[in-house]
Amino acid sequence: MNLIFIVEDDQFLSQLYVKKFEQEGFRVVCAKTAEEAEQEMNREMPNCVLLDIGLPDRSGLDFLESLRLKGGYEKVLFIVLTNNDSARDVKRALRLGGAKYLLKSHYTPSEVVEEVKALLRK
C-alpha cells in the first residue's frame, strides 16, 4: 500500500486530500510544517510527498532542497501542490527533482489523486 505524505498547513485542505487518498486505498500522513514532515519521514519513508510552498516554518522548496542535499530520498516522488504560480519557483521545484508542479486552484482533490496515481505507475 502506497504511503502519501501531505505537507500542508491548511487543515481543511489537508483533510480533503486525506479523504480522497484514503478512498483510493492510500495510507496518508499529514504534517503542517517542514519540521513535522522531516520527523515523520525519519520514521517512515513515503512513496510520495505532496508539498506546499507556503509553510509556516520555511519554504517548501527550501525543505525539498535540504532533503535533496541530505540524500536518501531519491525514490520518493515529490509533487509541489501550491497556489504560487511564480515561474521562478516552478523552475526551482523541477530543478530540485519535483515530479510535478500543480496549482491548487487548477486541480480538484480527485484530479490530484489521479495525477499521483499516474506518476506512481511510471
N, C-alpha and C positions, 0 to 999 in steps of 0.2 A: 504494500500500500504506500502510495506516494505521500511524503510529508511536505506541506507547504508552510512557509513562514510568512506572515503578513506583518510588515513593519510600517505601521500607520498610527498616527496619534489621534485621528478622528475615530472615536469609539463606535459611532453609528455606522460609518463606512466599513470599519473592520468587521463588525457583526454581520453586515450584509454579505461581505465576501466569505466569511466563515460559513454562513448558512449555505451559500451556493456551492462552495467547495465540498462541504460535508455531504450535501445531497448527491454529489457526483462520486462519493466514495473516498475522498481525500481525508487525511488527518491534517489538522491545522493548529498551528501555534501562533499566537499574536504577541507582538511587542509594540509598545508605544514610543520607545526611544531606541537609538542605535546601541546604547549600553545594554539595555534589556535583550535586544536581538543577539548581541555578541555573547552574552551569558547563555542564552538558550542554544546558540549554535555550538558552544563548547560542550553542552550536554548531549546534543543530538544533531547530526548533520541533516539538513533538509535536502530535498530534491530540487526545490525551487523557492526563491525568495521574491516576494512582491515588495518592492521598496519605494516608499515615498521619499521625495527630496526634502520636503519641509518638515523636519523632525525637531522636537523641542531642544534636544541636546547638541545636535550638529547636523550638518547637511547629509542627506542620504548618499550623495555622491562621494563626500569625504569618507563616509563609512565604507562604501564599496571599495574605494581606493585603498583604505587601510587593510581591508581583507585581502585584496589582491597582492599587496606588498607582503603581508604576513604569510601568504601561501596556504595551501591545503584545501582551497575552495574551488579548485579548477573544475570539478564535476557538478558544482551547484549552478543551476540556472538562475540568473538574476534578471528580473524584469522590473524596470522602473515604471511605477504607476503614480502619476502626479498630475497636477494641474498646471505645472510650469512648462510653458512651451518655448522657452529660450533655446534658440538654435545652438548656442554655445554649450548649454547643458546637455542637449541631445547628443552632440558630438562627443562630449566628455564621457557620457554614460556608455556610449557604444565603444569608445576607445578603451574604456576600463573593462570591457567584456560583457556589458549588458546585452542580453539576447534580444530585448525589445524595449522600446520606449513608448508607453501608452499614456495618452491623456485621459484622465478620469471622465472628463466631460464628453468624450467621444465614444466611450465603451460602457455598456451596461455590465453589471456583475456577471451575468450569464455569458456575455461575449468575452470577458476577461478569462473566465474558466475555459472557454473553448480555445482561446489563444494559448493558455498554459498547456492544455491537453495536447494541442498540436505540436508545441515545442518539445514537450517531454517525449513524444513519439519519435522525434528525429534521432 
